[in-house]
């Protein structure tokens, strides 16, 4: 990239992408909604507490870099914001999903990425994830992600985005068995998180259906 992104810019653009793919009916986003998205406690690593002043400064910088824009429509006087990173780099939706999760949650394996992109894009299998990772790596002069050197004892390659520059791999541990156990635990957690999100969505749908059913007797 010609200009690397700060941690605040990354959180803002990552949150915009996430909401664009997961809740398109509520996108573009107001400043208040975007602030809440940046500071939410789930699906974020690290968790932050940015105020609107920080968010606006990040948005202004992203607009200068042509990675976000403000929309003021006739239907609402409240400005809304959307990302243009996908358009800027010419990304497909599956590439956007992978990049989004790497931005918001840090380096991950292909298995973790498949589980954690479930709300954004449903990959058919791990092979599709790996093909998408390759497409984000093999981009001539502007690769957007990179595989990290595999640490001793690790079975899976971890990937990181390059929007903030080259990434240093996590500090090695002296116990290879512990590395494997940590990686496997992380992947199991990712799968469980995805299942919980699906269940939460199904519960919300059941509540909505029950409310509509109840209205018939009011």
Secondary structure, 3 states (H helix, E strand, C coil): CCCCCCHHHHHHHHHHHHHHHHCHHHCCEEHHHHHHHHHCCCCCCCCCCCCHHHHHHHHHHHHHCCCEEEECCCCCCCCEEEECHHHHHCCCHHHHHHHHHHHHHCCEEHHHHHHHCCCCCCCCCHHHHHHHHHHHHCCCCCCCEEECCCCCCCCCCEEEECCCCCCCCCCCCCCHHHHHHHHHHHHHHHHHHHHHHHHHHHHHHHHHHHHHHHHCCC
